[in-house]
Amino acid sequence: MSGVQVEGYNRAPLFRIRIGALMNRKKKINQTLKSKAKKANAKLQSSNKPKYIAKADRESLAAEADSESYAVAVNSETLDSESAES
């Protein structure tokens, strides 16, 4: 059968495949460009949301604040007692 031309050969399905592949390629390119633009735009936007602080960090900050308030309270008591003695 080599060298014999097949009658009724339709090239349309192959043409559609190539067009389909081309459209998929265009779609993919547009999709990547849109996603890059979207990410760049998102970086420019500022958020009102406060920065997340981990639970352990929050506990350590609370402990520091408690110790500072205790130190302030102790210092004020010593100052009050010194002023009362004078």
MDAnalysis code that builds the backbone (N, CA, C; Angstrom):
import MDAnalysis as mda
import numpy as np

u = mda.Universe.empty(258, n_residues=86, atom_resindex=np.repeat(np.arange(86), 3), trajectory=True)
u.add_TopologyAttr("name", ["N", "CA", "C"] * 86)
u.add_TopologyAttr("resid", np.arange(1, 87))
u.add_TopologyAttr("resname", ["MET", "SER", "GLY", "VAL", "GLN", "VAL", "GLU", "GLY", "TYR", "ASN", "ARG", "ALA", "PRO", "LEU", "PHE", "ARG", "ILE", "ARG", "ILE", "GLY", "ALA", "LEU", "MET", "ASN", "ARG", "LYS", "LYS", "LYS", "ILE", "ASN", "GLN", "THR", "LEU", "LYS", "SER", "LYS", "ALA", "LYS", "LYS", "ALA", "ASN", "ALA", "LYS", "LEU", "GLN", "SER", "SER", "ASN", "LYS", "PRO", "LYS", "TYR", "ILE", "ALA", "LYS", "ALA", "ASP", "ARG", "GLU", "SER", "LEU", "ALA", "ALA", "GLU", "ALA", "ASP", "SER", "GLU", "SER", "TYR", "ALA", "VAL", "ALA", "VAL", "ASN", "SER", "GLU", "THR", "LEU", "ASP", "SER", "GLU", "SER", "ALA", "GLU", "SER"])
u.atoms.positions = np.array([
    [0.797, -1.175, 0.000],
    [0.000, 0.000, 0.000],
    [0.857, 1.263, 0.000],
    [2.146, 1.119, 0.108],
    [2.973, 2.318, 0.110],
    [2.928, 2.960, -1.261],
    [2.876, 4.246, -1.289],
    [2.824, 4.967, -2.544],
    [1.425, 5.079, -3.110],
    [0.466, 4.435, -2.489],
    [-0.902, 4.492, -2.965],
    [-1.620, 5.585, -2.186],
    [-2.258, 6.446, -2.947],
    [-2.967, 7.535, -2.316],
    [-4.372, 7.063, -1.959],
    [-4.775, 7.334, -0.725],
    [-6.083, 6.906, -0.258],
    [-7.086, 7.968, -0.667],
    [-8.134, 7.527, -1.339],
    [-9.148, 8.476, -1.770],
    [-10.056, 8.847, -0.601],
    [-10.540, 10.050, -0.649],
    [-11.473, 10.501, 0.369],
    [-10.792, 10.884, 1.673],
    [-9.483, 11.125, 1.659],
    [-8.762, 11.520, 2.858],
    [-9.162, 12.939, 3.245],
    [-9.624, 13.109, 4.439],
    [-10.117, 14.401, 4.905],
    [-9.084, 15.017, 5.846],
    [-8.589, 16.199, 5.501],
    [-7.571, 16.854, 6.316],
    [-8.197, 17.745, 7.393],
    [-9.484, 17.916, 7.375],
    [-10.140, 18.827, 8.306],
    [-9.905, 18.465, 9.782],
    [-9.981, 17.200, 10.179],
    [-9.747, 16.897, 11.597],
    [-8.357, 17.310, 12.064],
    [-7.332, 17.116, 11.215],
    [-5.978, 17.519, 11.593],
    [-5.907, 19.041, 11.723],
    [-6.577, 19.731, 10.844],
    [-6.572, 21.186, 10.881],
    [-7.213, 21.681, 12.175],
    [-8.300, 21.038, 12.581],
    [-8.970, 21.414, 13.820],
    [-8.075, 21.165, 15.028],
    [-7.338, 20.094, 15.008],
    [-6.428, 19.786, 16.113],
    [-5.371, 20.876, 16.229],
    [-4.833, 21.281, 15.098],
    [-3.799, 22.322, 15.133],
    [-4.373, 23.638, 15.637],
    [-5.581, 23.986, 15.186],
    [-6.214, 25.217, 15.653],
    [-6.493, 25.106, 17.150],
    [-6.977, 23.943, 17.559],
    [-7.253, 23.731, 18.978],
    [-5.999, 23.846, 19.819],
    [-4.903, 23.287, 19.342],
    [-3.650, 23.380, 20.076],
    [-3.186, 24.820, 20.135],
    [-3.377, 25.550, 19.048],
    [-2.983, 26.951, 19.016],
    [-3.831, 27.760, 19.983],
    [-5.110, 27.489, 20.043],
    [-5.977, 28.218, 20.969],
    [-5.622, 27.880, 22.408],
    [-5.298, 26.618, 22.657],
    [-4.897, 26.242, 24.012],
    [-3.605, 26.946, 24.403],
    [-2.686, 27.088, 23.450],
    [-1.430, 27.762, 23.723],
    [-1.679, 29.238, 24.032],
    [-2.543, 29.872, 23.227],
    [-2.883, 31.278, 23.477],
    [-3.563, 31.433, 24.828],
    [-4.465, 30.521, 25.129],
    [-5.182, 30.581, 26.394],
    [-4.213, 30.456, 27.563],
    [-3.263, 29.542, 27.456],
    [-2.290, 29.327, 28.525],
    [-1.403, 30.562, 28.705],
    [-0.969, 31.166, 27.610],
    [-0.143, 32.367, 27.690],
    [-0.919, 33.495, 28.345],
    [-2.154, 33.713, 27.894],
    [-2.983, 34.759, 28.497],
    [-3.240, 34.485, 29.973],
    [-3.437, 33.237, 30.300],
    [-3.699, 32.854, 31.682],
    [-2.495, 33.166, 32.565],
    [-1.287, 32.843, 32.096],
    [-0.091, 33.112, 32.898],
    [0.153, 34.611, 33.020],
    [-0.084, 35.359, 31.943],
    [0.106, 36.809, 32.011],
    [-0.886, 37.451, 32.978],
    [-2.133, 36.992, 32.927],
    [-3.138, 37.533, 33.844],
    [-2.789, 37.215, 35.292],
    [-2.314, 35.990, 35.538],
    [-1.981, 35.620, 36.916],
    [-0.793, 36.420, 37.423],
    [0.195, 36.690, 36.567],
    [1.340, 37.509, 36.985],
    [0.903, 38.935, 37.280],
    [0.030, 39.481, 36.458],
    [-0.471, 40.837, 36.676],
    [-1.278, 40.897, 37.965],
    [-2.065, 39.866, 38.215],
    [-2.878, 39.823, 39.418],
    [-2.001, 39.776, 40.666],
    [-0.923, 38.980, 40.628],
    [-0.011, 38.892, 41.766],
    [0.715, 40.213, 41.987],
    [1.134, 40.873, 40.905],
    [1.814, 42.165, 41.030],
    [0.875, 43.207, 41.621],
    [-0.377, 43.196, 41.210],
    [-1.362, 44.132, 41.728],
    [-1.649, 43.851, 43.203],
    [-1.657, 42.583, 43.581],
    [-1.919, 42.216, 44.973],
    [-0.789, 42.693, 45.880],
    [0.444, 42.699, 45.370],
    [1.570, 43.165, 46.177],
    [1.470, 44.664, 46.437],
    [0.873, 45.398, 45.524],
    [0.763, 46.844, 45.684],
    [-0.313, 47.234, 46.689],
    [-1.294, 46.371, 46.887],
    [-2.391, 46.682, 47.797],
    [-1.926, 46.530, 49.245],
    [-2.372, 47.437, 50.088],
    [-2.046, 47.328, 51.507],
    [-3.253, 46.756, 52.242],
    [-2.975, 46.116, 53.348],
    [-4.044, 45.475, 54.099],
    [-4.185, 46.154, 55.462],
    [-5.419, 46.267, 55.938],
    [-5.677, 46.805, 57.257],
    [-5.589, 45.722, 58.327],
    [-5.388, 44.518, 57.890],
    [-5.349, 43.390, 58.801],
    [-4.039, 43.429, 59.602],
    [-4.107, 43.273, 60.924],
    [-2.869, 43.294, 61.715],
    [-2.030, 42.049, 61.450],
    [-0.738, 42.189, 61.645],
    [0.171, 41.076, 61.411],
    [-0.092, 39.966, 62.422],
    [-0.025, 38.722, 61.983],
    [-0.303, 37.582, 62.853],
    [0.834, 37.390, 63.842],
    [0.487, 37.175, 65.095],
    [1.469, 36.876, 66.132],
    [1.133, 35.489, 66.669],
    [2.128, 34.625, 66.692],
    [1.911, 33.246, 67.126],
    [1.474, 33.197, 68.584],
    [0.792, 32.124, 68.936],
    [0.250, 31.991, 70.278],
    [1.361, 32.020, 71.325],
    [2.464, 31.333, 71.064],
    [3.583, 31.311, 72.012],
    [4.157, 32.712, 72.185],
    [4.261, 33.455, 71.097],
    [4.774, 34.824, 71.176],
    [3.810, 35.712, 71.965],
    [2.512, 35.520, 71.757],
    [1.524, 36.299, 72.497],
    [1.633, 36.025, 73.994],
    [1.827, 34.751, 74.345],
    [1.956, 34.387, 75.762],
    [3.216, 35.000, 76.363],
    [4.330, 34.973, 75.619],
    [5.568, 35.553, 76.144],
    [5.436, 37.067, 76.280],
    [4.766, 37.711, 75.318],
    [4.549, 39.164, 75.425],
    [3.655, 39.493, 76.622],
    [2.650, 38.671, 76.857],
    [1.770, 38.889, 78.002],
    [2.538, 38.702, 79.308],
    [3.423, 37.709, 79.355],
    [4.224, 37.473, 80.558],
    [5.166, 38.653, 80.795],
    [5.763, 39.182, 79.727],
    [6.638, 40.351, 79.858],
    [5.849, 41.549, 80.376],
    [4.658, 41.743, 79.838],
    [3.835, 42.869, 80.257],
    [3.446, 42.723, 81.734],
    [3.135, 41.495, 82.155],
    [2.792, 41.257, 83.555],
    [3.989, 41.545, 84.454],
    [5.163, 41.093, 84.038],
    [6.356, 41.324, 84.865],
    [6.693, 42.814, 84.924],
    [6.492, 43.531, 83.811],
    [6.751, 44.972, 83.811],
    [5.751, 45.696, 84.710],
    [4.484, 45.309, 84.633],
    [3.484, 45.954, 85.483],
    [3.751, 45.639, 86.947],
    [4.237, 44.442, 87.228],
    [4.588, 44.074, 88.602],
    [5.762, 44.916, 89.070],
    [6.779, 45.094, 88.207],
    [7.941, 45.904, 88.565],
    [7.531, 47.354, 88.797],
    [6.639, 47.880, 87.973],
    [6.157, 49.249, 88.149],
    [5.399, 49.367, 89.457],
    [4.573, 48.358, 89.772],
    [3.803, 48.377, 91.008],
    [4.728, 48.322, 92.216],
    [5.757, 47.493, 92.173],
    [6.712, 47.377, 93.270],
    [7.472, 48.686, 93.439],
    [7.890, 49.277, 92.310],
    [8.617, 50.544, 92.384],
    [7.739, 51.649, 92.956],
    [6.491, 51.695, 92.583],
    [5.597, 52.728, 93.100],
    [5.336, 52.521, 94.591],
    [5.252, 51.266, 95.040],
    [5.068, 50.994, 96.463],
    [6.289, 51.431, 97.252],
    [7.478, 51.171, 96.713],
    [8.688, 51.580, 97.420],
    [8.792, 53.096, 97.460],
    [8.400, 53.762, 96.385],
    [8.418, 55.222, 96.379],
    [7.396, 55.776, 97.371],
    [6.217, 55.145, 97.454],
    [5.187, 55.582, 98.396],
    [5.651, 55.386, 99.838],
    [6.294, 54.237, 100.091],
    [6.762, 53.975, 101.454],
    [7.908, 54.918, 101.830],
    [8.773, 55.271, 100.880],
    [9.854, 56.201, 101.156],
    [9.311, 57.603, 101.445],
    [8.307, 58.010, 100.677],
    [7.720, 59.316, 100.899],
    [6.948, 59.380, 102.213],
    [6.374, 58.253, 102.631],
    [5.649, 58.202, 103.887],
    [6.615, 58.262, 105.074],
    [7.784, 57.679, 104.921],
    [8.792, 57.674, 105.974],
    [9.385, 59.083, 106.155],
    [9.451, 59.838, 105.084],
    [10.057, 61.169, 105.171],
    [9.213, 62.162, 105.856],
])
